[in-house]
Amino acid sequence: LMKALPEEIFKVSTAKSLFYFGVDTAACVASIGFLYAVVTSNIYHSMAIWQQTLTVAPLQIFAGFPMWCQWCIGHDSGHSKK
């Protein structure tokens, strides 16, 4: 029976893991910081509610994606190959 993924995919690399953790953390900070800057701006508060909704909805998805990536890192770190 052939395996779908090569064996080297499953080799643990602390340096690579920490690198991706850092990238995801930076993406979280940047996207949430941008979202915060938008919702606290005077331009945002001068918009109608429907315009605020259309502005913030994609930014929340943009901010949520790296947070989901962080969750995946934490979740997958609890698994081990046996």
MMTF fields as JSON, N, C-alpha, C and O atoms, coordinates in Angstrom:
{
  "mmtfVersion": "1.0.0",
  "mmtfProducer": "UNKNOWN",
  "numBonds": 327,
  "numAtoms": 328,
  "numGroups": 82,
  "numChains": 1,
  "numModels": 1,
  "chainsPerModel": [1],
  "groupsPerChain": [82],
  "chainIdList": ["A"],
  "bondAtomList": [4, 2, 8, 6, 12, 10, 16, 14, 20, 18, 24, 22, 28, 26, 32, 30, 36, 34, 40, 38, 44, 42, 48, 46, 52, 50, 56, 54, 60, 58, 64, 62, 68, 66, 72, 70, 76, 74, 80, 78, 84, 82, 88, 86, 92, 90, 96, 94, 100, 98, 104, 102, 108, 106, 112, 110, 116, 114, 120, 118, 124, 122, 128, 126, 132, 130, 136, 134, 140, 138, 144, 142, 148, 146, 152, 150, 156, 154, 160, 158, 164, 162, 168, 166, 172, 170, 176, 174, 180, 178, 184, 182, 188, 186, 192, 190, 196, 194, 200, 198, 204, 202, 208, 206, 212, 210, 216, 214, 220, 218, 224, 222, 228, 226, 232, 230, 236, 234, 240, 238, 244, 242, 248, 246, 252, 250, 256, 254, 260, 258, 264, 262, 268, 266, 272, 270, 276, 274, 280, 278, 284, 282, 288, 286, 292, 290, 296, 294, 300, 298, 304, 302, 308, 306, 312, 310, 316, 314, 320, 318, 324, 322],
  "bondOrderList": [1, 1, 1, 1, 1, 1, 1, 1, 1, 1, 1, 1, 1, 1, 1, 1, 1, 1, 1, 1, 1, 1, 1, 1, 1, 1, 1, 1, 1, 1, 1, 1, 1, 1, 1, 1, 1, 1, 1, 1, 1, 1, 1, 1, 1, 1, 1, 1, 1, 1, 1, 1, 1, 1, 1, 1, 1, 1, 1, 1, 1, 1, 1, 1, 1, 1, 1, 1, 1, 1, 1, 1, 1, 1, 1, 1, 1, 1, 1, 1, 1],
  "groupList": [{"groupName": "LEU", "atomNameList": ["N", "CA", "C", "O"], "elementList": ["N", "C", "C", "O"], "formalChargeList": [0, 0, 0, 0], "bondAtomList": [1, 0, 2, 1, 3, 2], "bondOrderList": [1, 1, 2], "singleLetterCode": "L", "chemCompType": "L-PEPTIDE LINKING"}, {"groupName": "MET", "atomNameList": ["N", "CA", "C", "O"], "elementList": ["N", "C", "C", "O"], "formalChargeList": [0, 0, 0, 0], "bondAtomList": [1, 0, 2, 1, 3, 2], "bondOrderList": [1, 1, 2], "singleLetterCode": "M", "chemCompType": "L-PEPTIDE LINKING"}, {"groupName": "LYS", "atomNameList": ["N", "CA", "C", "O"], "elementList": ["N", "C", "C", "O"], "formalChargeList": [0, 0, 0, 0], "bondAtomList": [1, 0, 2, 1, 3, 2], "bondOrderList": [1, 1, 2], "singleLetterCode": "K", "chemCompType": "L-PEPTIDE LINKING"}, {"groupName": "ALA", "atomNameList": ["N", "CA", "C", "O"], "elementList": ["N", "C", "C", "O"], "formalChargeList": [0, 0, 0, 0], "bondAtomList": [1, 0, 2, 1, 3, 2], "bondOrderList": [1, 1, 2], "singleLetterCode": "A", "chemCompType": "L-PEPTIDE LINKING"}, {"groupName": "PRO", "atomNameList": ["N", "CA", "C", "O"], "elementList": ["N", "C", "C", "O"], "formalChargeList": [0, 0, 0, 0], "bondAtomList": [1, 0, 2, 1, 3, 2], "bondOrderList": [1, 1, 2], "singleLetterCode": "P", "chemCompType": "L-PEPTIDE LINKING"}, {"groupName": "GLU", "atomNameList": ["N", "CA", "C", "O"], "elementList": ["N", "C", "C", "O"], "formalChargeList": [0, 0, 0, 0], "bondAtomList": [1, 0, 2, 1, 3, 2], "bondOrderList": [1, 1, 2], "singleLetterCode": "E", "chemCompType": "L-PEPTIDE LINKING"}, {"groupName": "ILE", "atomNameList": ["N", "CA", "C", "O"], "elementList": ["N", "C", "C", "O"], "formalChargeList": [0, 0, 0, 0], "bondAtomList": [1, 0, 2, 1, 3, 2], "bondOrderList": [1, 1, 2], "singleLetterCode": "I", "chemCompType": "L-PEPTIDE LINKING"}, {"groupName": "PHE", "atomNameList": ["N", "CA", "C", "O"], "elementList": ["N", "C", "C", "O"], "formalChargeList": [0, 0, 0, 0], "bondAtomList": [1, 0, 2, 1, 3, 2], "bondOrderList": [1, 1, 2], "singleLetterCode": "F", "chemCompType": "L-PEPTIDE LINKING"}, {"groupName": "VAL", "atomNameList": ["N", "CA", "C", "O"], "elementList": ["N", "C", "C", "O"], "formalChargeList": [0, 0, 0, 0], "bondAtomList": [1, 0, 2, 1, 3, 2], "bondOrderList": [1, 1, 2], "singleLetterCode": "V", "chemCompType": "L-PEPTIDE LINKING"}, {"groupName": "SER", "atomNameList": ["N", "CA", "C", "O"], "elementList": ["N", "C", "C", "O"], "formalChargeList": [0, 0, 0, 0], "bondAtomList": [1, 0, 2, 1, 3, 2], "bondOrderList": [1, 1, 2], "singleLetterCode": "S", "chemCompType": "L-PEPTIDE LINKING"}, {"groupName": "THR", "atomNameList": ["N", "CA", "C", "O"], "elementList": ["N", "C", "C", "O"], "formalChargeList": [0, 0, 0, 0], "bondAtomList": [1, 0, 2, 1, 3, 2], "bondOrderList": [1, 1, 2], "singleLetterCode": "T", "chemCompType": "L-PEPTIDE LINKING"}, {"groupName": "TYR", "atomNameList": ["N", "CA", "C", "O"], "elementList": ["N", "C", "C", "O"], "formalChargeList": [0, 0, 0, 0], "bondAtomList": [1, 0, 2, 1, 3, 2], "bondOrderList": [1, 1, 2], "singleLetterCode": "Y", "chemCompType": "L-PEPTIDE LINKING"}, {"groupName": "GLY", "atomNameList": ["N", "CA", "C", "O"], "elementList": ["N", "C", "C", "O"], "formalChargeList": [0, 0, 0, 0], "bondAtomList": [1, 0, 2, 1, 3, 2], "bondOrderList": [1, 1, 2], "singleLetterCode": "G", "chemCompType": "PEPTIDE LINKING"}, {"groupName": "ASP", "atomNameList": ["N", "CA", "C", "O"], "elementList": ["N", "C", "C", "O"], "formalChargeList": [0, 0, 0, 0], "bondAtomList": [1, 0, 2, 1, 3, 2], "bondOrderList": [1, 1, 2], "singleLetterCode": "D", "chemCompType": "L-PEPTIDE LINKING"}, {"groupName": "CYS", "atomNameList": ["N", "CA", "C", "O"], "elementList": ["N", "C", "C", "O"], "formalChargeList": [0, 0, 0, 0], "bondAtomList": [1, 0, 2, 1, 3, 2], "bondOrderList": [1, 1, 2], "singleLetterCode": "C", "chemCompType": "L-PEPTIDE LINKING"}, {"groupName": "ASN", "atomNameList": ["N", "CA", "C", "O"], "elementList": ["N", "C", "C", "O"], "formalChargeList": [0, 0, 0, 0], "bondAtomList": [1, 0, 2, 1, 3, 2], "bondOrderList": [1, 1, 2], "singleLetterCode": "N", "chemCompType": "L-PEPTIDE LINKING"}, {"groupName": "HIS", "atomNameList": ["N", "CA", "C", "O"], "elementList": ["N", "C", "C", "O"], "formalChargeList": [0, 0, 0, 0], "bondAtomList": [1, 0, 2, 1, 3, 2], "bondOrderList": [1, 1, 2], "singleLetterCode": "H", "chemCompType": "L-PEPTIDE LINKING"}, {"groupName": "TRP", "atomNameList": ["N", "CA", "C", "O"], "elementList": ["N", "C", "C", "O"], "formalChargeList": [0, 0, 0, 0], "bondAtomList": [1, 0, 2, 1, 3, 2], "bondOrderList": [1, 1, 2], "singleLetterCode": "W", "chemCompType": "L-PEPTIDE LINKING"}, {"groupName": "GLN", "atomNameList": ["N", "CA", "C", "O"], "elementList": ["N", "C", "C", "O"], "formalChargeList": [0, 0, 0, 0], "bondAtomList": [1, 0, 2, 1, 3, 2], "bondOrderList": [1, 1, 2], "singleLetterCode": "Q", "chemCompType": "L-PEPTIDE LINKING"}],
  "groupTypeList": [0, 1, 2, 3, 0, 4, 5, 5, 6, 7, 2, 8, 9, 10, 3, 2, 9, 0, 7, 11, 7, 12, 8, 13, 10, 3, 3, 14, 8, 3, 9, 6, 12, 7, 0, 11, 3, 8, 8, 10, 9, 15, 6, 11, 16, 9, 1, 3, 6, 17, 18, 18, 10, 0, 10, 8, 3, 4, 0, 18, 6, 7, 3, 12, 7, 4, 1, 17, 14, 18, 17, 14, 6, 12, 16, 13, 9, 12, 16, 9, 2, 2],
  "groupIdList": [1, 2, 3, 4, 5, 6, 7, 8, 9, 10, 11, 12, 13, 14, 15, 16, 17, 18, 19, 20, 21, 22, 23, 24, 25, 26, 27, 28, 29, 30, 31, 32, 33, 34, 35, 36, 37, 38, 39, 40, 41, 42, 43, 44, 45, 46, 47, 48, 49, 50, 51, 52, 53, 54, 55, 56, 57, 58, 59, 60, 61, 62, 63, 64, 65, 66, 67, 68, 69, 70, 71, 72, 73, 74, 75, 76, 77, 78, 79, 80, 81, 82],
  "secStructList": [7, 7, 7, 1, 1, 7, 4, 4, 4, 4, 7, 7, 7, 2, 2, 2, 2, 2, 2, 2, 2, 2, 2, 2, 2, 2, 2, 2, 2, 2, 2, 2, 2, 2, 2, 2, 2, 2, 2, 6, 1, 2, 2, 2, 2, 6, 1, 7, 2, 2, 2, 2, 2, 2, 2, 2, 2, 2, 2, 2, 2, 2, 2, 2, 2, 2, 2, 2, 2, 2, 2, 2, 2, 2, 2, 2, 6, 6, 7, 7, 7, 7],
  "xCoordList": [0.844, 0.0, 0.888, 1.754, 0.673, 1.488, 0.922, -0.292, 1.808, 1.39, 1.258, 2.016, 0.299, 0.051, 1.123, 1.445, 1.672, 2.667, 4.017, 4.082, 5.097, 6.426, 6.77, 6.231, 7.656, 8.028, 8.634, 8.443, 9.362, 10.003, 9.001, 9.361, 7.766, 6.724, 6.489, 6.122, 6.695, 6.382, 7.558, 7.435, 8.689, 9.842, 9.607, 9.229, 9.835, 9.609, 10.77, 11.934, 10.447, 11.458, 11.0, 10.082, 11.643, 11.279, 11.512, 10.689, 12.619, 12.92, 11.856, 11.403, 11.454, 10.426, 9.083, 8.346, 8.772, 7.517, 7.487, 6.475, 8.577, 8.639, 8.586, 8.02, 9.175, 9.106, 7.654, 7.214, 6.912, 5.513, 4.654, 3.708, 4.972, 4.279, 4.507, 3.574, 5.743, 6.054, 5.345, 4.834, 5.312, 4.621, 3.133, 2.546, 2.521, 1.101, 0.818, -0.191, 1.689, 1.512, 1.602, 0.796, 2.574, 2.691, 1.461, 0.994, 0.939, -0.264, -1.466, -2.291, -1.577, -2.663, -2.571, -3.552, -1.393, -1.197, -1.472, -2.135, -0.972, -1.156, -2.619, -3.136, -3.281, -4.66, -5.613, -6.523, -5.419, -6.277, -5.968, -6.878, -4.704, -4.335, -4.959, -5.43, -4.966, -5.59, -7.094, -7.671, -7.726, -9.164, -9.479, -10.448, -8.681, -8.876, -8.72, -9.501, -7.722, -7.507, -8.703, -9.084, -9.282, -10.444, -11.644, -12.269, -11.977, -13.198, -13.085, -14.103, -11.901, -11.745, -11.512, -11.284, -11.567, -11.321, -12.577, -13.698, -12.373, -13.485, -14.269, -15.488, -13.585, -14.254, -15.249, -16.378, -14.835, -15.703, -16.954, -18.06, -16.779, -17.913, -18.828, -19.96, -18.355, -19.22, -20.026, -20.876, -19.775, -20.496, -21.85, -22.068, -22.75, -24.013, -23.73, -22.686, -24.679, -24.494, -24.227, -23.357, -24.936, -24.752, -23.358, -22.77, -22.82, -21.466, -20.429, -19.42, -20.675, -19.771, -19.731, -18.668, -20.901, -20.98, -20.209, -19.456, -20.391, -19.684, -18.178, -17.391, -17.789, -16.359, -15.711, -14.616, -16.394, -15.798, -15.877, -14.981, -16.917, -17.086, -15.861, -15.361, -15.365, -14.177, -12.936, -12.063, -12.847, -11.696, -11.734, -10.687, -12.927, -13.029, -12.607, -11.958, -12.971, -12.514, -10.997, -10.309, -10.486, -9.045, -8.307, -7.219, -8.893, -8.274, -8.489, -7.648, -9.595, -9.908, -9.064, -8.79, -8.648, -7.863, -6.56, -6.291, -5.73, -4.503, -4.789, -4.005, -5.927, -6.272, -6.64, -6.319, -7.308, -7.614, -6.314, -6.193, -5.342, -4.04, -3.357, -2.751, -3.456, -2.883, -3.564, -2.898, -4.875, -5.592, -5.112, -4.917, -4.922, -4.462, -3.085, -2.834, -2.2, -0.866, -0.99, -0.366, -1.801, -1.976, -2.65, -2.266, -3.647, -4.371, -3.48, -3.427, -2.783, -1.95, -0.735, -0.194, -0.304, 0.856, 0.517, 1.413, -0.767, -1.182, -1.205, -1.368, -1.045, -1.046, 0.389, 1.332, 0.529, 1.849, 1.712, 0.672, 2.767, 2.771, 3.157, 4.174, 2.356, 2.649, 2.805, 3.056],
  "yCoordList": [-1.181, 0.0, 1.242, 1.388, 2.142, 3.368, 4.456, 4.578, 5.23, 6.377, 7.583, 7.726, 8.44, 9.611, 10.685, 11.416, 10.789, 11.818, 11.169, 10.097, 11.816, 11.254, 11.325, 12.157, 10.458, 10.35, 11.65, 11.961, 12.412, 13.642, 14.71, 15.632, 14.605, 15.538, 15.437, 16.424, 14.268, 14.012, 14.225, 13.96, 14.692, 14.968, 16.274, 17.285, 16.237, 17.396, 18.369, 17.975, 19.639, 20.686, 21.841, 22.582, 21.983, 23.043, 24.413, 25.314, 24.575, 25.868, 26.252, 27.396, 25.302, 25.584, 25.871, 26.756, 25.13, 25.35, 26.734, 27.431, 27.132, 28.461, 29.568, 30.634, 29.316, 30.29, 30.52, 31.665, 29.444, 29.582, 30.168, 30.909, 29.847, 30.463, 31.973, 32.741, 32.398, 33.824, 34.518, 35.626, 33.877, 34.454, 34.605, 35.649, 33.573, 33.642, 34.687, 35.39, 34.795, 35.805, 37.208, 38.076, 37.433, 38.737, 39.043, 40.181, 38.032, 38.226, 38.553, 39.388, 37.916, 38.228, 39.665, 40.408, 40.043, 41.396, 42.443, 43.447, 42.215, 43.181, 43.288, 44.394, 42.163, 42.216, 42.757, 43.522, 42.374, 42.896, 44.371, 45.161, 44.746, 46.158, 47.01, 48.116, 46.5, 47.227, 47.346, 48.413, 46.26, 46.281, 47.289, 48.04, 47.308, 48.274, 49.705, 50.581, 49.944, 51.289, 51.746, 52.916, 50.813, 51.156, 51.499, 52.542, 50.64, 50.856, 52.008, 52.446, 52.502, 53.656, 54.948, 55.998, 54.875, 56.073, 56.937, 56.449, 58.205, 59.143, 58.826, 58.992, 58.376, 58.04, 56.899, 56.948, 55.894, 54.743, 55.194, 54.752, 56.072, 56.523, 57.48, 57.71, 58.04, 58.907, 58.12, 58.691, 56.835, 55.99, 55.554, 55.542, 55.197, 54.585, 53.163, 52.585, 52.614, 51.267, 50.24, 49.387, 50.291, 49.304, 49.434, 48.433, 50.669, 50.866, 50.342, 49.763, 50.544, 50.012, 48.481, 47.867, 47.886, 46.432, 45.915, 44.947, 46.555, 46.126, 46.362, 45.663, 47.337, 47.622, 46.607, 46.11, 46.311, 45.493, 43.995, 43.252, 43.539, 42.093, 41.443, 40.442, 41.982, 41.336, 41.483, 40.615, 42.567, 42.746, 41.748, 41.301, 41.399, 40.399, 39.031, 38.27, 38.716, 37.46, 37.494, 36.514, 38.635, 38.823, 38.644, 38.07, 39.131, 38.99, 37.587, 37.083, 36.963, 35.648, 34.535, 33.55, 34.671, 33.609, 33.32, 32.155, 34.332, 33.99, 33.48, 32.71, 33.915, 33.365, 31.891, 31.093, 31.528, 30.123, 29.339, 28.208, 29.941, 29.286, 29.05, 28.0, 30.023, 29.85, 28.681, 27.877, 28.588, 27.49, 26.156, 25.201, 26.087, 24.843, 24.442, 23.262, 25.411, 25.119, 24.52, 23.505, 25.162, 24.661, 23.304, 22.429, 23.133, 21.86, 20.734, 19.663, 20.979, 19.93, 19.59, 18.489, 20.523, 20.217, 19.169, 18.561, 18.957, 17.941, 16.544, 15.566, 16.442, 15.135, 14.63, 15.415, 13.354, 12.79, 11.576, 10.919, 11.291, 10.127, 8.913, 8.922, 7.895, 6.689, 5.521, 4.407],
  "zCoordList": [0.0, 0.0, 0.0, 0.863, -0.972, -1.07, -0.171, -0.006, 0.397, 1.196, 0.274, -0.685, 0.567, -0.263, -0.059, -0.996, 1.136, 1.435, 1.71, 2.312, 1.268, 1.535, 3.028, 3.758, 3.461, 4.875, 5.427, 6.603, 4.597, 5.098, 5.521, 6.254, 5.08, 5.504, 7.006, 7.644, 7.567, 8.965, 9.906, 11.101, 9.405, 10.262, 11.015, 10.424, 12.317, 13.17, 13.05, 13.129, 12.859, 12.803, 13.698, 13.347, 14.843, 15.775, 15.154, 15.314, 14.45, 13.829, 12.806, 12.78, 11.965, 10.96, 11.627, 11.194, 12.668, 13.393, 14.03, 13.949, 14.656, 15.27, 14.221, 14.467, 13.055, 11.971, 11.557, 11.446, 11.329, 10.921, 12.04, 11.771, 13.276, 14.401, 14.406, 14.636, 14.153, 14.088, 12.938, 13.099, 11.789, 10.624, 10.921, 10.635, 11.492, 11.821, 12.896, 12.826, 13.876, 14.917, 14.324, 14.66, 13.446, 12.79, 11.943, 11.912, 11.257, 10.45, 11.335, 10.965, 12.484, 13.425, 13.918, 13.892, 14.361, 14.89, 13.81, 14.073, 12.609, 11.524, 11.098, 10.935, 10.919, 10.436, 11.5, 11.179, 12.746, 13.818, 14.054, 14.311, 13.971, 14.101, 13.008, 13.274, 11.774, 10.671, 10.885, 10.678, 11.296, 11.573, 12.679, 12.575, 13.715, 14.806, 14.309, 14.681, 13.475, 12.933, 12.094, 12.123, 11.355, 10.527, 11.397, 11.2, 12.357, 13.143, 14.136, 14.672, 14.393, 15.274, 14.503, 15.103, 13.178, 12.371, 12.265, 12.411, 12.014, 11.827, 10.557, 10.523, 9.525, 8.267, 8.501, 8.014, 9.232, 9.516, 10.27, 9.961, 11.258, 12.066, 11.313, 11.737, 10.206, 9.402, 8.371, 7.689, 8.251, 7.287, 7.847, 9.059, 6.929, 7.329, 7.814, 7.511, 8.57, 9.127, 8.035, 8.208, 6.932, 5.869, 5.249, 4.839, 5.178, 4.665, 5.656, 5.254, 6.938, 7.954, 7.878, 7.982, 7.694, 7.599, 6.4, 6.512, 5.25, 4.047, 4.144, 3.506, 4.936, 5.122, 6.067, 5.804, 7.155, 8.211, 7.928, 8.328, 7.253, 7.034, 6.372, 6.886, 5.249, 4.664, 5.543, 5.527, 6.306, 7.189, 8.343, 8.81, 8.803, 9.853, 9.339, 10.056, 8.108, 7.504, 7.341, 7.627, 6.877, 6.7, 8.034, 8.068, 9.125, 10.445, 11.011, 11.754, 10.668, 11.207, 10.631, 11.316, 9.391, 8.76, 9.501, 9.796, 9.82, 10.57, 11.981, 12.535, 12.574, 13.891, 13.765, 14.646, 12.68, 12.423, 12.226, 12.695, 11.532, 11.339, 12.687, 12.903, 13.587, 14.926, 15.638, 16.29, 15.517, 16.145, 15.586, 16.338, 14.284, 13.652, 14.177, 14.425, 14.345, 14.878, 16.282, 16.592, 17.121, 18.486, 18.518, 19.294, 17.681, 17.649, 17.156, 17.76, 16.06, 15.471, 16.317, 16.213, 17.153, 18.003, 19.051, 19.635, 19.29, 20.246, 19.663, 20.394, 18.361, 17.716, 17.582, 17.473, 17.592, 17.371, 16.478, 16.45, 15.756, 14.88, 15.714, 16.408, 15.642, 16.416, 15.506, 15.967]
}
